[in-house]
Amino acid sequence: MVSDATPSTLQARLRAVVEGLADPELGLTFGELGMVKKVDVSKRQISVLIALTTPGCPLKNQIRSSLLDAIDEVDRHGRELTVSFTTLTKDEKERALQLARKGAQDASTTPPELEGTQLIAFSSGKGGVGKSSLAIAVAENIAKRGYRVGVLDADIWGFSQPQLLSATDQRLSADGDPQNFQIKPYLKSIGAGSLAVVSMGMMVEQAESAIMWRGLMLSRALQHFVEDVAWDNPDYLIIDLPPGTGDIPMTLARLLPATKVALVTTPSPLASHVAERAASFAIKANLTLLGVIENMSFIECPHGETLTPFGSGGGAAIANRYQLPLLGSIPLAPTISELSAVVDLTSMILQEMGRQEHDLLQCTAHLWDAVTNV
Ligand SMILES: Nc1ncnc2c1ncn2[C@@H]1O[C@H](COP(=O)(O)OP(=O)(O)OP(=O)(O)O)[C@@H](O)[C@H]1O
């Protein structure tokens, strides 16, 4: 027997339940994100209409079942239930994503030693594209301009910063007891500025020991590097991420959500295709993408000829696809830190970092469209 005694009360109750559910990806409630488009209660029927960020949302089934579970808790007095989906408008989606990013940033407390520090991560889809080399080359070039620059080698088991800095014999020390310690970074003066570097390669006696670090331990190591290092509030922190989209980038997104990501690829279409996964990951983790760097783009021969041994166009392709700036095209060269292309790249990165957060956020809705079509 269908009861129609209190449809408006039931409607208000159901709306409160539906609006209070959290979106599994963005973390905020459907109500906060403006995703609840309709909760109708008639004599025999309850209809709920939810607007998703994108029509092909991979979490649609998960959202449907959590809605059904939550609504099942409420006495429907025998009414049938229909849950259907639509898509947020472009403006609604932009607003929802801005809220989600702000929520993530508010929820995370920046460690006191990194308060006021601008965070730049170098990421790539696969290894060997020159991400670590570019990260340290840019860090050195920023330092040369008189800034204090932290370098966090987040490639815990594949670290290369000690080798790149010719500092493999450096061992980091820590102050305090095991419950409450602070790791002191390796310090190096560069021009008017300085580098403060932390790498697992400066903590383990043998490089092979780090290979034993996996999963949870990896993210714990990153957490120590973020929270337990005497960073002393550098102007910039350059984070050298491991290739791909595993635990470490995920943990970084949680610990330091204000990080902006520079994506490194080589010019080959295959490499840039793999780099798209890293781009897509960064966007889904609510990190801001700063732009794309194409490394090993070309060789300038002494007689003036330019060769492109690894193909061409990969960097531009990914930059166009995500409507991001191409921050630089770096040639093949024996040492890259002195290259004029790296000096220009550093200027581009600092310029992009200085852009208003608002401008960067405006691309977000577009980026989501690109991601969902990968
Ligand atoms: N522009 C360049 N010209 C010549 N050699 C380069 C250039 N960029 C990087 N390399 C060389 O390529 C190799 C790989 O570089 P690097 O270790 O920085 O890559 P990566 O992407 O960080 O790889 P992984 O994540 O696997 O450590 C190194 O030997 C480095 O010296």
The ligand as an SDF file (V2000), in Angstrom:
LIG
                    3D

 31 33  0  0  0  0  0  0  0  0999 V2000
   68.8370   16.9500  -23.0850 N   0  0  0  0  0  0  0  0  0  0  0  0
   69.6250   15.9130  -22.8730 C   0  0  0  0  0  0  0  0  0  0  0  0
   70.6910   15.6740  -23.6640 N   0  0  0  0  0  0  0  0  0  0  0  0
   71.4950   14.6030  -23.4710 C   0  0  0  0  0  0  0  0  0  0  0  0
   71.3190   13.7100  -22.5060 N   0  0  0  0  0  0  0  0  0  0  0  0
   70.2700   13.8800  -21.6690 C   0  0  0  0  0  0  0  0  0  0  0  0
   69.3900   14.9870  -21.8000 C   0  0  0  0  0  0  0  0  0  0  0  0
   68.4600   14.8840  -20.8250 N   0  0  0  0  0  0  0  0  0  0  0  0
   68.7620   13.7810  -20.1220 C   0  0  0  0  0  0  0  0  0  0  0  0
   69.8370   13.1830  -20.6230 N   0  0  0  0  0  0  0  0  0  0  0  0
   70.4560   11.9270  -20.1760 C   0  0  0  0  0  0  0  0  0  0  0  0
   69.4650   10.9020  -20.2490 O   0  0  0  0  0  0  0  0  0  0  0  0
   69.6240    9.9810  -19.1790 C   0  0  0  0  0  0  0  0  0  0  0  0
   68.3090    9.8820  -18.4130 C   0  0  0  0  0  0  0  0  0  0  0  0
   68.0810   11.1270  -17.7820 O   0  0  0  0  0  0  0  0  0  0  0  0
   67.3430   11.2240  -16.3960 P   0  0  0  0  0  0  0  0  0  0  0  0
   67.8980   10.2650  -15.3980 O   0  0  0  0  0  0  0  0  0  0  0  0
   67.3060   12.6530  -16.0310 O   0  0  0  0  0  0  0  0  0  0  0  0
   65.9060   10.7120  -16.8390 O   0  0  0  0  0  0  0  0  0  0  0  0
   64.6300   10.4430  -15.9540 P   0  0  0  0  0  0  0  0  0  0  0  0
   63.4750   10.7320  -16.8150 O   0  0  0  0  0  0  0  0  0  0  0  0
   64.7110   11.1520  -14.6750 O   0  0  0  0  0  0  0  0  0  0  0  0
   64.7380    8.8950  -15.7510 O   0  0  0  0  0  0  0  0  0  0  0  0
   64.3880    8.0590  -14.4280 P   0  0  0  0  0  0  0  0  0  0  0  0
   63.1060    8.5560  -13.9150 O   0  0  0  0  0  0  0  0  0  0  0  0
   64.3340    6.6470  -14.9500 O   0  0  0  0  0  0  0  0  0  0  0  0
   65.5250    8.3280  -13.4810 O   0  0  0  0  0  0  0  0  0  0  0  0
   70.7800   10.4890  -18.3360 C   0  0  0  0  0  0  0  0  0  0  0  0
   71.9360    9.8040  -18.7160 O   0  0  0  0  0  0  0  0  0  0  0  0
   70.8910   11.9640  -18.7140 C   0  0  0  0  0  0  0  0  0  0  0  0
   72.2110   12.4530  -18.6010 O   0  0  0  0  0  0  0  0  0  0  0  0
  1  2  1  0
  2  3  1  0
  2  7  2  0
  3  4  2  0
  4  5  1  0
  5  6  2  0
  6  7  1  0
  6 10  1  0
  7  8  1  0
  8  9  2  0
  9 10  1  0
 10 11  1  0
 11 12  1  0
 11 30  1  0
 12 13  1  0
 13 14  1  0
 13 28  1  0
 14 15  1  0
 15 16  1  0
 16 17  2  0
 16 18  1  0
 16 19  1  0
 19 20  1  0
 20 21  2  0
 20 22  1  0
 20 23  1  0
 23 24  1  0
 24 25  2  0
 24 26  1  0
 24 27  1  0
 28 29  1  0
 28 30  1  0
 30 31  1  0
M  END
$$$$
